[in-house]
Amino acid sequence: METKRSGPVGRPRGFDADEALERAMLVFWRHGYEGASTANLTNAMGISTTSMYAAFGNKEKLFRRVLERYTEGPSAYLVRAMEEPTARDVAAAVLAGTVRTTTRPANPQGCLGVHGALTASDSGQEVRDLLVAWRNEGYSSVRERFQRAVDDGDLPVDTDPGLLARYLTTFAHGIAVQAASGVDREELQELADAALRNWPPF
C-alpha cells in the first residue's frame, strides 16, 4: 500500500537568493526598469511571483537590491579607482573600468545606472530619482578625490575639482551610452586614451 507524503501542499521550493538577485540584475540591466516585466524577472530568477514578493518585496524594492549588487559587483571599479595614487591614474582607472564593464561579452552592454530608468514613466519616478542619486554619489566621490589631489599638489592649485569630476563622469557616462549602441571595446578605449592625453584637460 502506497503511503501519502506528509507536509504542506504547494510549498515553494527553496532557491538561492543570491543567484536570483544576479539574474534579476541582468534583466534590469538589459531591459531597464520599466522594460523588465514581472514575468521577465520571475522567469529569469526561476521563482514564482509570490516568492519574489516574499523574498524581495515589490519590483522597486527588488531594483534597489539589484542596484546595491551592481554597485558592489560590476561597478566596484569606481571605488577601487579612488585609491589610485594620482588624479590622472584615478581618471584612467575610471574610464578603463567603464569600458571594461559596459562591453563585457557575458553581460548586457552599457551601464545599469545610466540606462536603468532614463525612459521611465511617472510611475517610475522614484527609480529615476534613485539612479540620479546613485550617479551623483559617484560624481561626489570623484570630486572629493580630485579636491585631495589639489590639496596634495597633484593637480594645479587653480583646478576646479567639481568641474573636473563632472567632465570625467560625463565622459564615462558617454562611453556607457556608446557601448549600449554597439561601439566596440577597442574603439571606446581609444576614446578614453584620447581624453587622457592632455591631463588635466583645462
C-alpha positions as CSV (number, residue, x, y, z in Angstrom):
1,M,0.0,0.0,0.0
2,E,1.3,3.4,-1.0
3,T,1.9,5.9,1.8
4,K,1.0,9.6,1.1
5,R,3.7,12.1,1.6
6,S,3.2,14.4,4.6
7,G,3.9,18.1,4.6
8,P,2.3,21.3,3.4
9,V,0.9,21.1,-0.2
10,G,2.2,23.7,-2.6
11,R,5.2,24.7,-0.5
12,P,7.5,26.8,-2.7
13,R,10.8,25.1,-3.4
14,G,13.9,26.6,-2.0
15,F,16.0,28.9,-4.1
16,D,19.4,30.7,-3.9
17,A,18.5,34.4,-3.2
18,D,22.0,35.5,-4.3
19,E,21.7,33.7,-7.6
20,A,18.2,35.1,-8.1
21,L,19.4,38.6,-7.5
22,E,22.2,38.1,-10.0
23,R,19.7,37.0,-12.6
24,A,17.4,39.9,-11.8
25,M,20.3,42.3,-12.2
26,L,20.9,41.1,-15.7
27,V,17.2,41.5,-16.6
28,F,17.1,45.1,-15.3
29,W,20.5,45.8,-16.9
30,R,19.3,44.6,-20.3
31,H,15.8,46.0,-20.4
32,G,15.8,48.9,-18.0
33,Y,13.4,49.3,-15.0
34,E,10.1,49.6,-17.0
35,G,11.2,47.2,-19.7
36,A,11.8,44.4,-17.1
37,S,8.3,42.9,-16.6
38,T,7.5,40.8,-13.5
39,A,7.2,37.8,-15.8
40,N,10.7,38.5,-17.3
41,L,12.1,38.8,-13.8
42,T,10.5,35.7,-12.2
43,N,11.3,33.6,-15.3
44,A,14.9,34.6,-15.1
45,M,15.1,34.1,-11.3
46,G,13.4,30.8,-11.5
47,I,10.8,31.6,-8.9
48,S,7.1,32.5,-8.7
49,T,5.7,36.0,-8.3
50,T,4.6,35.1,-4.8
51,S,8.1,34.0,-3.9
52,M,9.6,37.1,-5.4
53,Y,7.4,39.4,-3.4
54,A,8.0,37.4,-0.2
55,A,11.8,37.4,-0.7
56,F,12.4,40.9,-2.1
57,G,9.3,43.0,-1.8
58,N,7.8,44.7,-4.8
59,K,9.6,45.5,-8.1
60,E,11.0,48.8,-6.9
61,K,12.5,47.2,-3.8
62,L,14.0,44.4,-5.9
63,F,15.6,47.0,-8.2
64,R,17.1,48.8,-5.1
65,R,18.6,45.4,-4.1
66,V,19.9,44.9,-7.6
67,L,21.5,48.4,-7.7
68,E,23.3,47.6,-4.5
69,R,24.6,44.4,-6.0
70,Y,25.6,46.2,-9.2
71,T,27.5,48.8,-7.1
72,E,29.3,46.2,-5.2
73,G,30.0,44.0,-8.3
74,P,30.3,45.3,-11.8
75,S,30.5,48.9,-10.8
76,A,33.0,48.4,-7.9
77,Y,35.8,49.6,-10.1
78,L,34.8,53.2,-9.2
79,V,35.6,52.7,-5.5
80,R,38.9,51.0,-6.4
81,A,39.8,53.8,-8.8
82,M,39.7,56.3,-5.9
83,E,42.6,54.5,-4.3
84,E,44.9,55.2,-7.3
85,P,48.0,57.4,-6.3
86,T,47.4,60.3,-8.7
87,A,44.4,62.1,-10.2
88,R,45.4,61.0,-13.7
89,D,45.6,57.4,-12.5
90,V,42.1,57.8,-11.0
91,A,40.7,59.1,-14.3
92,A,42.4,56.3,-16.3
93,A,41.0,53.7,-13.9
94,V,37.5,55.1,-14.0
95,L,37.5,55.2,-17.8
96,A,39.1,51.8,-18.2
97,G,36.6,50.3,-15.7
98,T,33.7,51.9,-17.6
99,V,34.9,50.5,-20.9
100,R,35.5,47.0,-19.4
101,T,32.2,46.8,-17.6
102,T,30.0,48.2,-20.4
103,T,31.4,45.9,-23.1
104,R,31.9,42.6,-21.3
105,P,30.5,39.9,-23.6
106,A,28.8,37.9,-20.8
107,N,26.9,41.0,-19.7
108,P,24.4,43.4,-21.3
109,Q,26.1,46.3,-23.0
110,G,26.0,49.7,-21.4
111,C,25.5,50.7,-17.7
112,L,22.6,49.7,-15.5
113,G,23.0,53.0,-13.6
114,V,22.9,55.1,-16.7
115,H,20.2,53.3,-18.7
116,G,18.1,51.8,-15.9
117,A,15.3,54.4,-15.8
118,L,16.0,57.0,-18.4
119,T,12.7,56.3,-20.2
120,A,10.6,55.5,-17.1
121,S,7.1,57.0,-16.9
122,D,5.7,58.9,-14.0
123,S,5.2,55.7,-12.1
124,G,9.0,55.1,-12.2
125,Q,9.9,58.5,-10.8
126,E,11.2,57.0,-7.6
127,V,13.5,54.8,-9.5
128,R,14.6,57.7,-11.7
129,D,15.4,59.7,-8.6
130,L,17.3,56.7,-7.1
131,L,19.5,56.5,-10.1
132,V,20.1,60.2,-10.2
133,A,21.2,60.0,-6.6
134,W,23.4,57.0,-7.5
135,R,25.1,58.8,-10.3
136,N,25.6,61.9,-8.1
137,E,27.2,59.8,-5.4
138,G,29.7,58.6,-7.9
139,Y,30.4,62.2,-9.0
140,S,30.8,63.4,-5.4
141,S,33.4,60.7,-4.7
142,V,35.4,61.7,-7.8
143,R,35.1,65.4,-6.8
144,E,36.3,64.7,-3.3
145,R,39.2,62.7,-4.6
146,F,40.2,65.5,-7.0
147,Q,40.0,68.0,-4.2
148,R,42.5,65.9,-2.3
149,A,44.7,65.9,-5.4
150,V,44.6,69.7,-5.4
151,D,45.4,69.9,-1.7
152,D,48.3,67.5,-2.2
153,G,49.8,69.4,-5.1
154,D,49.0,66.6,-7.6
155,L,46.7,68.9,-9.5
156,P,47.3,72.6,-10.2
157,V,46.1,74.9,-7.4
158,D,43.6,76.6,-9.7
159,T,41.9,73.4,-10.7
160,D,38.2,73.2,-10.1
161,P,37.7,69.7,-8.7
162,G,33.9,69.8,-9.3
163,L,34.3,70.8,-13.0
164,L,37.0,68.2,-13.5
165,A,34.9,65.5,-11.8
166,R,31.9,66.4,-13.9
167,Y,34.0,66.2,-17.1
168,L,35.2,62.7,-16.1
169,T,31.9,61.3,-15.1
170,T,30.1,62.8,-18.1
171,F,32.7,61.3,-20.4
172,A,32.3,57.9,-18.6
173,H,28.5,58.0,-19.0
174,G,29.0,58.8,-22.7
175,I,31.2,55.7,-23.0
176,A,28.3,53.7,-21.5
177,V,25.8,55.1,-24.0
178,Q,28.1,54.4,-26.9
179,A,28.7,50.8,-25.6
180,A,24.9,50.3,-25.4
181,S,24.8,51.5,-29.0
182,G,27.2,48.8,-30.1
183,V,30.5,50.6,-30.2
184,D,33.2,48.0,-29.5
185,R,35.7,47.9,-26.6
186,E,38.8,48.8,-28.7
187,E,37.2,52.0,-30.1
188,L,35.9,53.0,-26.7
189,Q,39.3,52.5,-25.1
190,E,40.9,54.6,-27.8
191,L,38.4,57.4,-26.9
192,A,39.3,57.1,-23.2
193,D,43.0,57.2,-24.1
194,A,42.4,60.3,-26.2
195,A,40.7,62.0,-23.3
196,L,43.7,61.5,-21.1
197,R,46.4,62.7,-23.5
198,N,46.1,66.2,-22.1
199,W,45.6,66.0,-18.4
200,P,44.1,67.9,-16.7
201,P,42.0,68.9,-19.8
202,F,41.5,72.6,-18.6
